[in-house]
């Protein structure tokens, strides 16, 4: 059974924690999220979100930026996808809020 994803406030400033890196790796066929003893290959949508998780901007700003970059997608859907991804990665200790 899936566990619920944590609530991610719009004011949170997500960033990669110490020991986790986003790197381009040709052997893996593109971008990968490297963590101690773990490797995750994000899809294109996850990459658009992850590259904005610098700790400099909050979740609401990330959603606004993505809504401008992808005007065909409803903002509510973008918000839900961003919160789900960020919350899930934070639960796995791959992002800090």
N, C-alpha and C positions, 0 to 999 in steps of 0.2 A: 504494500500500500504506500502511495506517495505521501510524504510528509509535507505539511503546508510550508510555503516559502515565507520567510520573515517579512514583516512590514518594512518597506523602505521609504522613509520620508523624503519629500521633494527637496528638503534642505540638506540632505546628506551629500557629502563630497567623496564619491567612490574613487579609490585608487588601488593600484597593485601593492600588496604588502611586501615587506622585505623578503627576499628569497623567491619571489614570483616574477617572471619576466615574460613579456610578449616579444617574440623574436621571429624573424623570417627564416625558415629552414627549408632549403630546396629538397633535402632528403625526405621531408614530411609532406612536400608538395605545397608549401605556402606558409602562412602564419601559424604559430603554435604558442600556446600558453604553457610555459615551463614552470613547474613547482617541484619541490623536493620529492623525488621518486614518482612523479606524475607528469604526464604530458597530455594536454587537451588541444584538439584541433577545432577551433571555432569556425562556424560557417560564416558566410559573407555578412549576414545581418548581425551576428554576434560581434564580428570584427568592427563594424561601424559603431557599435556601442562601446566596445572595449577601448578603441583608440581615443575615445573621449573621456575615459575614466582616468584622469590625470591627477585628481585631487584638487584641481584648480577651479572646477565648476561643479555646481550641484546637479542633482538628478533632474530638476525642472528645466534647467538650462540645456542639459543633454537632450531631453525630450523636445524642447523648442527647436534646437539645432537640427535634430533629425526630421522634425515636421517640415522645416524649411527645405532640407535636402531632398525629401521625398514627399512632395506636395500631394501626390495621389493617395497617400495613406491617411486614414483618419487619425487625428491626434490621440484620441482615446486608446486606439489599438496600439499606437507607438508607445504610449505611456505604459500600458499593461505589459507589453513585451520587454520594455526597458526594466521595469520594476521586477518582473519575473526573472530575467537573466541576472540582474545585479543581486537580487536577493538570493538566488540559487548559488551564485558564485561566492557570495559572502558566507553562506552556510557551509560551503566547502573550504572556507579560508583562502580563497583565491582572489578576493577583493576585500578591502577594508572600507567601512563607511565612516 
